[in-house]
Amino acid sequence: MAFDIDRYTSTSKKVQWGDLDFTEFERNPLPDSTLRSLRYMADVEYHTVCYLRDLLVTPSHKEVDVSAFMTMWNREEFWHGEALSKVLGAHKVTLDYDELKATRLKLGWKDRLDPIKQSVLGNVIGKDFIAVHMIWGAANEWSAVAAYNRLADMEKHPVLSELLRRIAKQEARHVAFYATQARERLAKSKKAQVLARLALKGAWGPVGSSIMPAEEVSHVMGHLFSGEEGLREIRKLDEHISRMPGLEGLTIVETSMKKYGVAA
């Protein structure tokens, strides 16, 4: 089924949380392990603007549907960060822009070079780069949906779980766009299939692993995906990816998780 970009852009809005009773966190506070994971998730959501920056110098921005989607995607992800920061704030955990800026500054030359690297790669590869961008985005968004739903199921908190499911619902629309685009573009180009397979197998990691300390990645992924149930979720993610044209048999999620001590 084709993704209706006009409908998506006209119905895009920030995730709502004003109707939720945040005083519930005073009566039923979250454990430290969950707050640590939420802090990671909020940092990653706020960092979306940097991913957008890097992609605007590639062929992706020349595609009308892709650029329209990316504009709304960035806006929705920002509000996901805002929503999560409200939960953290209810627990006296402050997340401000100076701290976010510090996280980016720690990346040093990597952060400065990423847009240049993306531009060179994208323009050398040409339009097939867009297929790689789309399947990479799909893998990330599938992971995000799984992470939010997993935490909602684990906590069973009347406010947090409802908020996380609302965020996951928006992330599912992101999945629909990325996956539709990836499937169509990969089906049309054997070169794109080869490039996507190489990129995913060689460089993909859990969402946030390119910007967050390894110990934080290990904590969050272990918190969300450890045990038999977590492993089942990991393998479901790999199944989604391996059903794409030319990507049969890839197990990038399980392989990456093992590097961080999960699914070992």
Residue pairs with C-beta under 8 A, 6 or more apart in sequence:
1 180
2 180
3 176
3 177
3 180
3 181
5 65
5 68
5 69
5 177
8 69
8 72
8 173
8 177
9 68
9 69
9 71
9 72
12 72
12 75
12 76
13 76
14 75
14 76
14 79
14 82
15 76
15 79
15 80
15 83
15 163
15 166
15 167
15 170
16 166
17 83
17 86
17 163
17 166
20 159
20 162
20 163
21 159
22 86
22 87
22 90
22 159
24 157
24 158
24 159
25 87
25 90
25 91
25 159
25 160
26 90
28 157
28 158
29 91
30 38
30 87
30 91
30 155
30 157
30 160
33 219
33 223
34 151
34 155
34 160
34 223
35 88
35 91
35 93
36 216
36 219
36 220
36 223
37 151
37 219
37 220
37 223
37 224
38 84
38 87
38 88
38 151
39 88
39 93
39 95
40 208
40 212
40 216
40 217
40 219
40 220
41 84
41 147
41 148
41 208
41 220
42 81
42 84
42 85
42 88
42 95
43 81
43 95
43 100
43 103
43 208
43 211
43 212
44 207
44 208
44 211
44 212
45 77
45 78
45 80
45 81
45 84
46 78
46 81
46 100
47 100
47 103
47 104
47 208
47 211
48 73
48 74
48 77
48 78
48 81
49 74
49 78
50 104
50 111
50 114
50 211
52 70
52 73
52 74
53 115
54 114
54 115
54 118
55 61
55 70
55 118
55 133
56 70
57 115
57 116
57 118
57 119
57 122
58 118
58 119
58 121
58 122
58 123
58 129
58 130
58 133
59 122
59 123
59 125
59 126
59 127
59 129
59 130
60 66
60 67
60 70
60 122
60 129
60 130
60 133
61 67
61 70
63 130
65 181
66 130
66 133
66 134
66 181
69 177
73 174
73 177
76 170
76 174
80 167
80 170
80 171
83 163
83 167
84 167
85 95
87 159
87 160
87 163
88 94
88 95
89 95
103 211
103 212
104 111
104 211
105 111
107 211
121 129
122 129
125 132
125 195
128 185
128 189
128 191
128 192
128 195
129 195
130 181
130 185
131 181
131 182
131 185
131 186
131 189
131 192
131 193
131 195
131 196
132 192
132 195
132 196
132 199
134 178
134 179
134 181
134 182
134 185
135 178
135 182
135 186
135 196
135 200
135 241
135 244
135 247
136 196
136 199
136 200
136 204
137 174
137 178
137 182
138 175
138 178
138 179
138 182
138 240
138 241
138 244
139 200
139 204
139 237
139 240
139 241
139 252
139 253
140 207
141 171
141 174
141 175
141 178
142 175
142 179
142 237
142 240
142 241
143 206
143 207
143 237
143 253
144 168
144 171
144 174
144 207
145 168
145 171
145 172
145 175
146 224
146 233
146 236
146 237
147 207
147 220
147 224
148 164
148 165
148 167
148 168
148 171
149 164
149 165
149 168
150 224
150 225
150 230
150 233
151 160
151 164
151 224
152 160
152 161
152 162
152 164
152 165
152 168
153 161
154 224
155 161
179 240
179 244
182 196
182 244
183 244
183 245
185 192
186 192
186 193
186 196
186 244
186 245
186 246
186 247
187 245
190 246
192 246
193 245
193 246
193 247
194 246
196 244
196 246
196 247
197 246
197 247
197 250
200 241
200 247
200 250
200 252
201 250
201 252
204 252
204 256
205 217
205 256
205 259
206 217
206 220
206 221
206 253
206 256
206 257
206 260
208 216
208 217
208 220
209 217
209 256
209 260
214 260
217 260
218 260
218 261
218 262
221 257
221 260
221 262
222 260
222 261
222 262
224 230
225 231
225 233
225 234
225 257
225 262
225 263
226 262
230 262
230 263
231 254
231 263
234 253
234 254
234 257
234 262
234 263
235 253
235 254
237 253
238 250
238 251
238 252
238 253
238 254
241 247
241 250
241 252
241 253
242 248
242 249
242 250
242 251
254 263
257 263
258 264
